[in-house]
Amino acid sequence: MGLDLVGEVTLPAHRKPGGFDHAAVHGKAARLFVAHTANDAVDVIDCASNTVCGSIGGLGAVAGALVCEEQDLVFTSNRGENTVGIFPVGRPEALVKVKVGVRPNGLAYDPGRRLLIAANVGEASPPGSFSLSVVDVGAAAMVADVPVPGRTRWAVFEARAGCFYINIADPPRIVVVESANAGKVARTFEIRAGGPHGLDLDATTLRLFCACDDKTLVVVDCRSGQEIGRGPLGGPPDVVFFNPERRHLYVASGEPGTIEVFETDGMRLIQTVRTESGAHTLGFDQSRNVVYAFLPGTHRALVFEDRG
């Protein structure tokens, strides 16, 4: 039960200090896109052969990648240049960049309205740089920049209610933006844990899984904002992914370097997998039930299959 190591991928060496950040998979194209922040690039992995098939450069301090399979699009948050990148899968030469707020990080997308949210981590000084940039993807333009009360973390979109959910580290909360009225925060859920960080959604049960810096996993009803569960984590977490087929949640912690696997129906920890110190980010191929753990110290990806 849980993750079995089935391979590894050697990734390009770092050209400067830093490592990897958020990743996303396009299942039909069998391509994984991972932010290689140290190289200002997105590395591309062929998920069928688990080999590197290219890198897309010129993405300053890229912090994350997001994929929309429905529209065959890839988005990147380029923290070092205050832009988001947009390009079709398989056509990186068609990359378009859109100016957004200060240091974009988390991304979420509504394919129906073609709205992209970039959660900007901002700067401590000057004040007021914490915001959510709303990008009209069809027009390739920012149409709103919504102030939020603190540094953003990760973001998800829930299609049934048409809402974006975005973690705020301090004060600890999740802010909700309605896609139909994306120019303002609609409501706020307070989180009784320190430093909401990784975030994912079970679209069937409408539960948000919020992994917090104080080593707490909080489960929130995304309709009411009420906490409906919590549990301890083995380290300060970053990336989380929910597997709807296996009903598993994967939580990556860079220190000590682990993936914790939770069975989400009962919210039980069923497995802890060692990775490498600093390995805080994952990729998840839902079509193959495969998890990738990105190791900054040895510029590799470990490949795990979840066999149930």
C-alpha positions in Angstrom: 0.0 0.0 0.0 1.4 3.4 -1.0 4.4 4.5 -3.0 6.9 2.1 -4.6 10.1 3.4 -6.1 10.2 2.5 -9.8 13.0 4.7 -11.2 14.8 8.0 -11.3 15.4 10.8 -13.8 18.7 12.8 -14.0 17.9 16.4 -14.5 20.1 19.3 -15.7 22.7 20.5 -13.1 22.0 23.8 -11.4 23.7 26.8 -12.9 23.3 28.9 -9.8 22.1 28.5 -6.2 18.6 27.2 -5.8 16.8 24.1 -6.8 13.4 23.0 -8.1 9.9 24.2 -7.3 6.3 23.4 -8.3 5.6 21.0 -11.2 2.6 20.0 -13.2 1.7 17.1 -15.6 -0.1 17.0 -18.9 -1.4 13.4 -18.9 -2.5 13.1 -22.5 0.8 14.5 -23.8 2.8 12.5 -21.1 4.8 15.5 -20.2 5.8 16.8 -16.8 6.9 20.5 -16.5 8.9 21.3 -13.4 10.2 24.7 -12.3 14.0 24.6 -12.3 14.4 27.8 -10.4 18.2 27.6 -10.2 18.3 27.6 -14.0 15.5 30.1 -14.8 14.0 27.3 -16.8 11.2 24.7 -16.9 12.5 21.2 -17.4 10.3 18.8 -19.4 10.1 15.1 -18.6 8.6 12.5 -20.9 6.4 10.5 -18.5 6.3 7.5 -20.7 10.0 6.9 -20.7 11.0 9.0 -17.6 13.6 10.9 -19.5 14.3 14.6 -19.9 13.2 15.8 -23.3 14.0 19.5 -23.1 14.2 22.7 -21.1 12.4 26.0 -21.6 14.7 28.8 -20.6 14.3 32.6 -20.1 11.9 32.3 -17.2 13.4 34.4 -14.4 13.5 32.6 -11.0 10.5 30.5 -12.2 8.6 29.3 -9.1 5.9 27.1 -10.5 4.1 25.4 -13.4 0.5 24.7 -14.0 -1.2 22.8 -16.8 -4.7 22.9 -18.2 -5.3 19.7 -20.1 -8.7 20.8 -21.4 -7.0 23.7 -23.4 -3.5 22.2 -23.8 -1.9 25.1 -22.0 1.0 25.5 -19.6 1.4 28.5 -17.2 4.5 29.5 -15.3 5.0 31.9 -12.5 8.3 33.8 -13.0 9.1 35.3 -9.7 12.3 37.0 -10.7 10.7 39.1 -13.4 7.1 39.6 -12.1 5.5 37.8 -15.0 3.5 34.8 -15.8 4.2 32.7 -18.9 1.6 31.1 -21.1 2.3 28.6 -23.9 0.6 25.7 -25.7 1.9 22.2 -24.7 4.5 21.2 -27.3 5.0 24.8 -28.5 7.2 26.6 -26.1 8.3 28.9 -28.9 4.8 30.5 -28.7 5.5 31.6 -25.1 3.7 34.9 -24.1 4.6 36.7 -20.9 2.1 38.9 -18.9 3.2 41.4 -16.3 1.6 40.7 -12.9 2.3 41.7 -9.3 5.3 41.3 -7.1 7.0 37.9 -7.1 4.2 35.6 -8.5 4.2 32.1 -7.0 1.0 30.0 -6.8 -1.2 29.6 -9.9 -4.8 28.5 -10.4 -6.9 28.6 -13.6 -10.6 28.7 -14.5 -10.8 27.3 -18.0 -14.4 28.3 -18.4 -13.8 32.0 -18.0 -10.1 31.7 -19.1 -9.0 33.5 -15.9 -5.6 32.7 -14.3 -4.9 33.7 -10.7 -1.2 34.5 -9.8 -0.7 34.5 -6.1 2.1 37.1 -5.5 4.3 36.6 -2.4 5.2 40.3 -2.5 7.9 42.0 -0.4 8.0 42.9 3.3 8.8 46.5 2.2 7.2 48.5 0.7 3.9 47.3 2.3 0.9 46.5 0.2 2.7 44.3 -2.3 0.8 41.1 -1.3 -1.8 40.5 -3.9 -3.6 38.2 -6.4 -3.2 39.1 -10.0 -6.1 38.2 -12.3 -5.0 37.5 -15.9 -7.4 37.2 -18.9 -5.6 34.5 -20.8 -7.4 35.1 -24.0 -6.3 38.8 -24.0 -2.9 38.0 -22.4 -3.5 40.9 -20.0 -3.8 41.4 -16.2 -7.3 42.7 -15.5 -7.2 43.1 -11.7 -4.7 43.0 -8.8 -6.5 42.1 -5.6 -4.9 43.1 -2.3 -4.6 40.3 0.4 -3.6 40.6 4.0 -0.3 38.7 3.9 2.2 36.6 1.9 0.5 34.2 -0.4 1.4 30.5 -0.8 -0.4 28.0 -3.1 -3.8 28.3 -4.9 -6.4 25.9 -6.3 -9.6 26.3 -8.4 -12.9 24.5 -7.6 -15.1 24.3 -10.7 -18.4 23.5 -9.2 -18.7 26.7 -7.2 -16.4 28.6 -9.5 -14.1 29.7 -6.7 -10.3 30.2 -6.3 -8.8 29.3 -2.9 -5.5 30.8 -1.9 -3.4 30.2 1.2 -2.1 33.1 3.2 0.9 32.4 5.5 0.4 35.2 8.0 -2.2 35.9 9.2 -3.0 32.2 8.7 -6.1 31.9 6.4 -7.5 30.9 3.1 -9.0 33.6 1.0 -11.7 32.9 -1.5 -12.2 34.7 -4.9 -15.2 34.0 -7.0 -14.3 33.7 -10.7 -17.5 35.5 -11.7 -16.4 38.5 -9.6 -12.6 38.1 -9.5 -11.7 41.7 -8.6 -12.2 41.2 -4.9 -11.9 38.7 -2.1 -15.4 37.2 -1.5 -14.7 35.6 1.9 -12.0 34.4 4.2 -11.5 31.2 6.2 -9.3 31.4 9.3 -6.9 28.6 9.8 -6.0 27.5 13.3 -2.4 26.6 12.5 0.8 28.5 11.7 1.8 29.2 8.1 -0.7 27.7 5.6 1.5 26.5 2.7 0.6 23.5 0.4 -3.0 23.3 -0.8 -5.0 20.8 -2.8 -8.7 19.9 -3.2 -10.9 16.8 -3.2 -13.5 18.0 -5.8 -15.8 15.1 -4.9 -16.1 15.8 -1.2 -15.3 19.5 -1.5 -12.5 19.3 1.1 -9.4 21.4 1.1 -6.1 19.9 2.3 -4.0 22.7 3.8 -0.5 21.7 5.0 1.0 24.3 7.4 4.5 25.3 8.3 3.9 24.4 12.0 3.8 20.7 10.9 0.0 20.5 10.9 -2.3 19.2 8.2 -5.7 20.9 8.3 -8.8 19.7 6.4 -11.4 22.4 5.6 -14.9 22.2 4.1 -14.6 24.6 1.2 -18.2 25.6 1.3 -18.4 26.6 5.0 -14.7 27.2 5.8 -15.1 25.0 8.8 -12.2 22.8 9.9 -13.3 19.1 9.7 -10.0 17.4 10.5 -6.4 17.8 11.4 -3.3 15.8 12.1 0.5 16.1 12.7 3.2 16.1 9.9 6.8 15.0 10.2 8.3 18.2 9.0 7.4 21.7 7.7 5.5 20.9 4.4 5.5 22.5 1.0 3.8 20.8 -2.0 0.8 18.6 -1.5 -1.1 16.6 -4.2 -4.4 14.7 -3.9 -4.9 11.5 -5.9 -8.6 11.0 -6.4 -8.3 7.5 -7.7 -6.3 6.1 -4.9 -7.9 8.5 -2.3 -4.3 9.4 -1.2 -2.7 12.7 -0.3 1.0 13.2 -0.8 2.8 15.8 1.4 6.4 16.8 0.7 8.6 18.1 3.5 12.1 19.4 2.7 13.3 18.7 6.2 14.1 16.0 6.9 13.2 15.1 3.3 10.1 12.9 3.1 6.8 12.2 1.4 4.0 11.4 3.8 1.1 9.5 2.3 -2.3 9.9 3.9 -5.4 7.8 3.2 -7.9 10.6 3.0 -11.2 8.9 3.7 -10.0 8.2 7.3 -7.2 10.8 7.2 -4.7 8.1 8.3 -1.0 8.3 7.7 -0.1 5.1 5.9 3.5 5.7 4.7 6.5 7.9 5.1 9.0 7.8 2.3 12.5 9.2 2.6 13.7 11.4 -0.3 16.6 13.9 0.3 17.2 16.9 2.4 15.7 19.9 0.7 13.3 17.9 -1.5 10.2 20.0 -0.8 8.4 19.7 -4.1 6.6 17.0 -6.1 4.9 16.3 -9.4 1.9 14.0 -9.8 0.9 12.2 -13.0 -2.8 11.4 -12.2 -3.2 9.3 -15.4 -0.5 6.9 -14.3 -0.7 7.2 -10.5 3.0 8.3 -10.5 4.6 10.7 -8.1 7.9 12.5 -8.8 10.1 13.9 -6.0 12.6 16.5 -7.0 16.0 16.3 -5.2 17.9 19.6 -5.3 21.1 18.2 -3.9 21.7 15.6 -6.6 19.5 17.2 -9.4 17.4 14.1 -9.8 13.7 13.1 -9.7 12.7 9.9 -7.9 9.8 8.2 -9.6 7.2 6.4 -7.4 4.2 4.4 -8.5 1.1 4.3 -6.2 -0.2 0.8 -6.6 -3.0 1.3 -4.1 
